[in-house]
Amino acid sequence: MPYPTGPLTGKEIRKVARATITTLAEEGLDACLFGSAACAIYGMENREPNDIDVVVLTDQDPEEIKDLLISNNDKFFLVPSRNPQNTYQVLWFTLPSPRFESRTCKVDILIPGLLSIPNIPTRRLEYIDPFHDIPVVPLLALLLLKLRGWTDHLIDSRAHMRNKVEEDEEDIDEMLHLAVEEYGVNLRTEKWMPRWFVREARERVRQYVETWPDSADRWSELGFSVE
């Protein structure tokens, strides 16, 4: 299993994001950055991403998309999952290194419908200065999907997944601040989001506020009822 020889830098993460999105675009597929790497583009500073998540706006099988990437860019390669029960392979990207050691970055490929990801109209993708060449998931949707991750990790039977809860909460706290104080988004500005997605999010927001009552005012400013 390949690993970087040290923490990936923000510059390296963005290089992988650009390569992935550009290669997909050359094959006629729209895509955007998701997860902690997208949070960092918006300004989240509490941790550095160690891989990238890319949402490809298609119904094509993610395994086919991985094959497409490795066929069109020799920096991409596949390795078997560490879990022998998994049938999928893991996509990695080789980064240039001034030394002889290999530096690599894992690339997760997702499509709408997985992990409650909604179908995002391309006109609603965001481009945040100074990284105007990297499309990212709209901020409020990104925050609500981060909330989905938090609820999933709370009930996961695997200890290493439950251990992510504190990290999720730190991310959500900072992203809430950015959404309200820096970007001014709310449910009224994001009417493109499907009703089912907002309905699911309302339940998760209530659960989060029960755990963290001090967050209630910010959720309210985003348009969620927290009573």
N, C-alpha and C positions, 0 to 999 in steps of 0.2 A: 504494500500500500504506500503510495507516494505521500510525502509530507514536505512542507516548506522547512528550510533549515532554521527559520526564525519567524517571528510574527510578520504577517503580510502588512505592507504599508497601504495607506489609503490610495496612493498613486498606483500601486500594483493592482489593488482591487478594481479601481476604475479602468485600468488597462484591460483586464479580463472582461469587465462588463461591456466595454466598447467593442472588443473583438467578438464577443458572443452576439451582441445585438446587430452589429454590422454584417457578420456572416449570415445570420438569419434573414436580414433585410435583402441581401443579395439573392436569396432564394425565395423572395416574395412573402416572407413571414414577418409580421409586426410583433414586437416584443418590448418588454419594459422590465426595469430592475425592481426587485421586491426584497422583503426581509431587512436584515440589519444593514446591508449595504445601501439600500434605498433610504433607510432612516438616517444614515450618515450623510447622504447627499442633502437631506433636508436640514441637517445641522445637529443631529444627535451626537453627543460627545462622550457619553458615559462608558463606551467601550468601542473597540475597533472590530470591524467584521473580520472573520477568518475564512469566509468563502462567499460565494454569491448565489442568489436565487433569482432566476429569470422566469417571468410569466410570458409564455408565447401565446398570442391571441389567435388560437386555432383550436380545432377539435382533433387534430392529428395526435397520434400516440406519442407520448414523450420519448419512448425508446426509438421511434423512427426519427424524431428530431435530433436525438443524440447521434444517431448514425449519419444524419445529414451534416451535422457540424464536423464530425471527424473526417467526412469525405471531402469537405470543402476548405478545411483549415487544418494543416498538419500539426498545429500546436495543441489541438484537442486529442485526448485519448481516453479509452475506457479501461476500467479494471473491475474485476468481480467484486460484489458486495462482500464485506467481512462476515455477514450473516449468511451461511450456506443455504438457508431456507428462502432467501430472496432470489427471485429470478431475474431481477434487473441488474444492470451494470452501472457503475458510478463514473460520471464524466469528470475529467480533470483537464486543466489547461497548463501548459508548460510556460513558465515565465523566463525571460532572459535573465541571466545572472552573470555578474562580472567575474565570478569564481567558477570552479568546476562543479560545485555541488548543485543539485537540481532544486529549483524552486517551483512549486506547483500550487494551484488553487482549485478547489473543488467547485463544480458548477452544477447546481440543482436546476433541473428543467421542470416547470410546472405549466399546467394549462387551466383555463377557467373550468370550474366544477370540482377541482381538487381543493381540499382544505377550505371549502367555502369561498374560494376565489370567484368573484363575479366576472362576467364578461365586460370588459372595459372598452368603451368606444375610443378609438384612436385619437379623436379630437379632444378627449379628456386626459390624455397622458400629460404629465407635467415635465417641464424642462427647467431646472433650477440653476441659476447663475452661481458660480462660473462654469458649471458642468452642463452647458446647454446642448451637448451632443449625446447625453445619456437620458433617455426617457425613463421616468419612474412612475410607479403606481401612485394615483392621487392620494394626498396626505391622509384625509379622513378614512378612506378605505384601508390604507396601510395600517393606521392605528387600530381600526376595528378588526383587522386580520391578526394583528399582534395580540389583541384581546382574545381572539379565538385560540391562539397558541397557548396563552395563559390558562384558559379553562381546560384545554386538553392536557396540559402538563400537570394540573392539579390532581387529575384522576388517573393518570397513567400508572400502570402497575410496575413500570421499570424505574428503579431508583435514580438512574442517571437522567431520566427525563423529568422526574419530579424535582430534581436538583436545579432545573432551569427556571423554576417559578420565581425565585428572588431576582434573577437577571431579567425575566419578563417584566416584573413589577417596576424595576428601575427604568427599563426602556419605556414602558407605558407612561410613567410619571413624566419623563422628559418629553415624550412625544405629545402628551396632553398639553404641556406648557407651550411647545412650539405651535401646535394647532390653534390654540387660543390666542397666545400673545404675539406670535410672529406672523402667522399666515391668515388668521381670521376666518378659518373655514367653519362650516356648520352644516346641518342637514339641509338647510334651505339652499345653500350654494352647491350641493352635491345631489341634485335631483335625479341624476343619471343612475344612481345606485338602485338596484332592484329592490322591490318591496320585501322579498323573502330575506335578502341580505340585511336590510335594516331591522326587520322583525327579529331575526336571530341576534343581531347586535344589541338590541334593547334588553334582552334577557341577560346577556353577558355583562352589560353595563350595570344592571341592578346587582348582579352577583359581585362585581368588582367594588361597587360603592358600599355594599354590606361589609366587605373586607377592609376597604380603605375609605371611610366616611369623609375624610378631608378632601377627597377628589371630587365630591359631589358638585361643587360649584362649577368646576371646569367642564364636567360632563353636561351640566345644565346649559352652559354657554354654547356647547356644541349642538344643543337642540334636543337632548335626551331628558325625559322625565325621570327624576331620581327620588321621588317621594315614595 
